[in-house]
Amino acid sequence: NNVVAFIPHTLPGERGLARVLRSSKGIIQAQAYEWHSTSDKRIQSECPYFEKCRGCAYLHTDYNTETEAKKQAFLFQLKKWEQHPNLIFHSAPKRLNYRNRVQLHYDKKKRKLGYKGPNGQDIIEIQNCLLALPEMQKEIQVFASSQWWNDRRLASKGHIEFSKKYGSDQVGLTFDSNYASEGFSQVYTEMNSVALGIIDAWIEKYIPQQSKVLDLFGGHGNLSRSQVFSHSLVIDNGPPPQAGTLRAHQQYFQVNLFAKNSFEKVKKLTLSKAFAPQTLILDPPRSGFKQIDQFTEHFRPEFIISMSCHSSTFMRDMLKLKGDYQLKEIHQLDFFPSTSHFEVLGLFQRN
């Protein structure tokens, strides 16, 4: 009947019964409850919360099966760019114990702390999260077992963010603040180093040294940190980075790139500095950056480096450039092992 059904925690070839949770526009969300046959790739999850929690998607199978599934999922989308180079996949060095930032939700009346459930309302109570760094797991365990909801003046419902700052051994806590309120950073430090190494290799192979860079959704200048770049304008909507975060060639400017007048603001900024970027770097959130063609038509950068945690919006946005740009290299990086998510990193050169 041309209906697509999403059934978490299943594997190809398995048979059984599933309960429909909700259905909308030809898409069914369901949950398996009875097995008739299972895959030989199925294993026992290391996490005691896996069956209820929807944070992880692959802990019922081995890591090789997970990475192959992720690779095939992105290759299916990559077909839209007919002439593309070979996809290069980068596995993670660790499947667990890697996240340097975790956000948990609380309900004081129900005395619950954990992750949001499948419906976005209920809280799946946890005492620990195996994705977090070991030092953060200790803090989560202490916090979950304490009587914190009686001791703190908090709203009846909210969230707590546990984060480990780069170069620090301490785990910070923020309550009911914006996500990454203490400064955005990639949650997998080692995989972020892999991404930066790829960009360094592109600079050696393709991008002229001393290139001027326009770094959109740049956060704290993560992707334009290479000191081979002569000047980088880092633009994002968050507050300016703390002193000492940016390198000498980087300047930060606060602009909401999703606002209707964002292009005019950025154009005015570059004109005031007589700044003509040869390289454009993008690292938007999951929603992508629909205005990409407006920026490329005006600035006409020779190279575009685009990184995204959502492959569908990455393809949607980059296909707008297909007539003007060639896809030189495409990489898939497993920044989020055990979950359904990953990062893609592409280099585009103007025809």
Solvent accessible surface area in square Angstrom, and as a share of the most:
residue,aa,sasa,rsa
1,N,180,0.93
2,N,157,0.81
3,V,73,0.42
4,V,79,0.45
5,A,55,0.42
6,F,104,0.43
7,I,60,0.30
8,P,50,0.31
9,H,17,0.08
10,T,44,0.26
11,L,16,0.08
12,P,123,0.77
13,G,73,0.70
14,E,27,0.12
15,R,169,0.62
16,G,38,0.37
17,L,75,0.37
18,A,42,0.32
19,R,123,0.45
20,V,86,0.50
21,L,79,0.39
22,R,119,0.43
23,S,76,0.49
24,S,71,0.46
25,K,197,0.84
26,G,39,0.38
27,I,74,0.37
28,I,38,0.19
29,Q,60,0.27
30,A,4,0.03
31,Q,66,0.29
32,A,26,0.20
33,Y,110,0.42
34,E,76,0.34
35,W,99,0.35
36,H,113,0.51
37,S,50,0.32
38,T,73,0.43
39,S,24,0.15
40,D,139,0.72
41,K,104,0.44
42,R,63,0.23
43,I,80,0.41
44,Q,162,0.72
45,S,19,0.12
46,E,126,0.56
47,C,22,0.13
48,P,111,0.70
49,Y,49,0.18
50,F,4,0.02
51,E,111,0.50
52,K,145,0.62
53,C,14,0.08
54,R,68,0.25
55,G,43,0.41
56,C,17,0.10
57,A,31,0.24
58,Y,40,0.15
59,L,7,0.03
60,H,5,0.02
61,T,0,0.00
62,D,49,0.26
63,Y,45,0.17
64,N,120,0.61
65,T,31,0.18
66,E,0,0.00
67,T,16,0.09
68,E,88,0.39
69,A,41,0.32
70,K,3,0.01
71,K,61,0.26
72,Q,93,0.41
73,A,54,0.42
74,F,0,0.00
75,L,46,0.23
76,F,143,0.60
77,Q,36,0.16
78,L,0,0.00
79,K,133,0.56
80,K,116,0.49
81,W,12,0.04
82,E,116,0.52
83,Q,157,0.70
84,H,58,0.26
85,P,39,0.25
86,N,136,0.70
87,L,19,0.09
88,I,76,0.39
89,F,43,0.18
90,H,42,0.19
91,S,62,0.40
92,A,11,0.09
93,P,92,0.58
94,K,80,0.34
95,R,43,0.16
96,L,21,0.10
97,N,52,0.27
98,Y,2,0.01
99,R,44,0.16
100,N,12,0.06
101,R,8,0.03
102,V,3,0.02
103,Q,46,0.21
104,L,0,0.00
105,H,38,0.17
106,Y,2,0.01
107,D,8,0.04
108,K,50,0.21
109,K,171,0.73
110,K,128,0.54
111,R,105,0.38
112,K,68,0.29
113,L,5,0.03
114,G,0,0.00
115,Y,48,0.18
116,K,86,0.36
117,G,7,0.06
118,P,59,0.37
119,N,84,0.43
120,G,33,0.31
121,Q,141,0.62
122,D,77,0.40
123,I,18,0.09
124,I,27,0.14
125,E,85,0.38
126,I,4,0.02
127,Q,88,0.39
128,N,26,0.13
129,C,12,0.07
130,L,45,0.22
131,L,14,0.07
132,A,0,0.00
133,L,29,0.15
134,P,65,0.41
135,E,59,0.27
136,M,0,0.00
137,Q,18,0.08
138,K,137,0.58
139,E,71,0.32
140,I,0,0.00
141,Q,83,0.37
142,V,100,0.57
143,F,19,0.08
144,A,11,0.08
145,S,82,0.53
146,S,40,0.26
147,Q,92,0.41
148,W,9,0.03
149,W,29,0.10
150,N,103,0.53
151,D,113,0.59
152,R,107,0.39
153,R,247,0.90
154,L,38,0.19
155,A,59,0.46
156,S,56,0.36
157,K,135,0.57
158,G,18,0.17
159,H,41,0.18
160,I,0,0.00
161,E,9,0.04
162,F,1,0.00
163,S,15,0.10
164,K,42,0.18
165,K,97,0.41
166,Y,197,0.75
167,G,80,0.77
168,S,35,0.23
169,D,128,0.66
170,Q,144,0.64
171,V,27,0.16
172,G,24,0.23
173,L,52,0.26
174,T,23,0.14
175,F,50,0.21
176,D,61,0.32
177,S,42,0.27
178,N,127,0.65
179,Y,109,0.42
180,A,12,0.09
181,S,50,0.32
182,E,76,0.34
183,G,25,0.24
184,F,96,0.40
185,S,52,0.34
186,Q,17,0.07
187,V,6,0.04
188,Y,0,0.00
189,T,55,0.32
190,E,76,0.34
191,M,1,0.00
192,N,22,0.11
193,S,67,0.43
194,V,54,0.31
195,A,0,0.00
196,L,46,0.23
197,G,37,0.36
198,I,15,0.08
199,I,3,0.01
200,D,68,0.35
201,A,53,0.41
202,W,3,0.01
203,I,8,0.04
204,E,150,0.67
205,K,140,0.59
206,Y,52,0.20
207,I,3,0.01
208,P,81,0.51
209,Q,119,0.53
210,Q,113,0.50
211,S,3,0.02
212,K,68,0.29
213,V,0,0.00
214,L,0,0.00
215,D,1,0.00
216,L,0,0.00
217,F,17,0.07
218,G,8,0.07
219,G,11,0.10
220,H,47,0.21
221,G,0,0.00
222,N,35,0.18
223,L,6,0.03
224,S,0,0.00
225,R,67,0.24
226,S,20,0.13
227,Q,128,0.57
228,V,46,0.27
229,F,3,0.01
230,S,42,0.27
231,H,51,0.23
232,S,0,0.00
233,L,0,0.00
234,V,0,0.00
235,I,0,0.00
236,D,31,0.16
237,N,79,0.40
238,G,29,0.28
239,P,97,0.61
240,P,93,0.59
241,P,20,0.12
242,Q,126,0.56
243,A,111,0.86
244,G,81,0.78
245,T,42,0.25
246,L,43,0.21
247,R,87,0.32
248,A,115,0.89
249,H,24,0.11
250,Q,10,0.04
251,Q,69,0.31
252,Y,34,0.13
253,F,50,0.21
254,Q,102,0.45
255,V,15,0.08
256,N,63,0.32
257,L,3,0.02
258,F,97,0.41
259,A,33,0.25
260,K,212,0.90
261,N,74,0.38
262,S,2,0.01
263,F,19,0.08
264,E,95,0.43
265,K,103,0.44
266,V,0,0.00
267,K,49,0.21
268,K,150,0.64
269,L,28,0.14
270,T,4,0.02
271,L,125,0.62
272,S,89,0.58
273,K,77,0.33
274,A,87,0.68
275,F,11,0.05
276,A,68,0.52
277,P,8,0.05
278,Q,76,0.34
279,T,0,0.00
280,L,1,0.01
281,I,0,0.00
282,L,2,0.01
283,D,27,0.14
284,P,12,0.07
285,P,62,0.39
286,R,109,0.40
287,S,68,0.44
288,G,3,0.02
289,F,2,0.01
290,K,123,0.52
291,Q,47,0.21
292,I,0,0.00
293,D,47,0.24
294,Q,82,0.37
295,F,0,0.00
296,T,4,0.02
297,E,120,0.54
298,H,82,0.37
299,F,26,0.11
300,R,146,0.53
301,P,1,0.01
302,E,69,0.31
303,F,6,0.03
304,I,0,0.00
305,I,0,0.00
306,S,3,0.02
307,M,0,0.00
308,S,3,0.02
309,C,29,0.17
310,H,49,0.22
311,S,14,0.09
312,S,52,0.33
313,T,16,0.09
314,F,8,0.03
315,M,3,0.01
316,R,84,0.31
317,D,4,0.02
318,M,4,0.02
319,L,53,0.27
320,K,89,0.38
321,L,5,0.02
322,K,70,0.30
323,G,68,0.65
324,D,70,0.36
325,Y,3,0.01
326,Q,96,0.43
327,L,6,0.03
328,K,53,0.23
329,E,31,0.14
330,I,0,0.00
331,H,10,0.05
332,Q,0,0.00
333,L,0,0.00
334,D,0,0.00
335,F,0,0.00
336,F,27,0.11
337,P,0,0.00
338,S,0,0.00
339,T,8,0.05
340,S,60,0.39
341,H,73,0.33
342,F,18,0.08
343,E,6,0.02
344,V,1,0.00
345,L,0,0.00
346,G,0,0.00
347,L,0,0.00
348,F,1,0.00
349,Q,47,0.21
350,R,41,0.15
351,N,123,0.63
